[in-house]
Amino acid sequence: MYQHILIATDGSDLATKGLEQGLKLAKALGAKATVLTVSEPLSEQMANAARLGGIGDPVGRYDQQIDTVMRERFTEIEKRGTEHGVAATLAHEIDGFPAEAIIRYAKLNGCDLIVMASHGRRGMQKLLLGSQTAEVLAHTTIPVLVVR
């Protein structure tokens, strides 16, 4: 059925449910699993504010923080993968448009199913179907499993 499942996560509690479902499905189907996190780049406004606040290299500091967060997240994802008997490939992209990055990654890497949470960490829109999830659903031809 599905050969390569892309599991998108932002580290939120709900996204963790999506991760669990994606790993279980990959195990049941014997499919390859890739877990993707997309981080937004540091905006110029935030970098300028940081410089005004005395941070000499805000971009470098931001990159270090992202690296730390991703190491922690990947460690947890690897642990969950081991618990499910799935050796998932881990991927991280930096893009101001997470939905576009998810779709692009899935296409470029031959994923035939995208698993993601119904919403993540993005403002008021998370009360309904998340904006990134809605964007992925609207713009991809790859099947999407939305986890609530």
N, C-alpha and C positions, 0 to 999 in steps of 0.2 A: 504494500500500500504506500506508505511514506518511507523514503530512504534516508532523507536528511532533514532533520527538524531544527529550525532556528528558534531558540527561546530568547525572547527579549526581556530584559529586566533592568529596573532602575534601583533595585535594592530595597524597595518599599515592602511592607508586609504583604500587600496584595500581590505584588510582583513575585514574591517568594512562593505564593500559592501557584502562580503560573509556572514558575521554575519546577516545582514539585510535579505538577501535572505533565509538563513537557518531558521531564526525566522518566517518569513512570511510562509514558507513552513510548518513548524511545526504547526503553527496556523491553516492553511488551512486543514491539514491532521489530526489534533488532535493528533499529535505525541509528544512523549517526546523529549525534546531538551537538549543536554549537550554541553556546550561551553568549549573547551579545549585550553589552551595556554601551549606551551612547551618552557621552557627557557633552554639555554645552561649553563652547569656548568662553574664556574670560572676555567680557565685553570691554570695549575701549573706555566706556564711562566708568566701569568698576576699576579698571586699571588706573585711570587718572585719579579717581578718588583714593585709591590705595597709595599712590605716589604722594598725594597731598597729605595723607595720614602718616607719611614717613617710611613707607615700604619702598625700598630702592629698586627691587626687581619683582614687581607684582606678578608678571607672567611666569617667571621662574618659580616663585612661591606657589602660585596656583597649580602649576604642573606638578610640583612636589606633593601638594595636597591630594591632587587627583591620583597620582601614583600610589600614595598611601592607602587611599580609599579603595582603589582597585585591587591592590594586593590583599587587603582584608576581605573584600567581596569575593575575589577569586578563590581564596583559601576556603571560605564557607561553601562556595559553589562546588569546589572539588570534593569537599567532605560530603555534601549531599549527593553528588554523583556517585561517590564510592558506596554510600549507603544503598543506592538504587542499582549498583552494579553497572553504571554507565560512565565511561571515560569521555567526558564532554570536552570539546575544543572550546577554549575561552577566547573571546574577542572583545576589543574595546575600540570604539570610534569616538572622535571628537567632531561634533557637527552641530551647528545652530538649529538644524531641523531634524530632530531624532527620527521622525517617521520616514523621511526620505532616506536617511542612513540605514534604517532597518530594511526597507524595500531594496535599496541598492545592494546591501550586503547579501541579502537572500538571493537576489538574481545572480550576482557575480560568483556566488559560491554554490550554486545549484541546489539551494534549499527548496523542498517541495511542500513544506508546511511551516507557518509561522505561529508560534504560541506566545501570547502576551496577555497581560492583565487588562481588565476592562478600563482601568485608569491607574495613573501613577501619582506623581508628586506635583502636578502642575495646577495650582490655583483652583478657582471656583469651578472650572470645567470638569474637575474630577468628580463632582457630585453626580453627573450623568455618565455617559460613555466618554472616556477620556479623549482629549483632543488628539493626542498622538495615535491612539488606537483607532479613532474614527478616520484619521488621515490614512493610516495603513490600509484599513478596510476599503476606503474610497479609491485608493490609487494602485493597489496591487492586483495582479491576476493569480497570485499564489494563494492557496487556501489559508485561512486564518482561524485558529482556535482561540477564542476569547474566554479567559477565565475570570469568574467573579468571586 
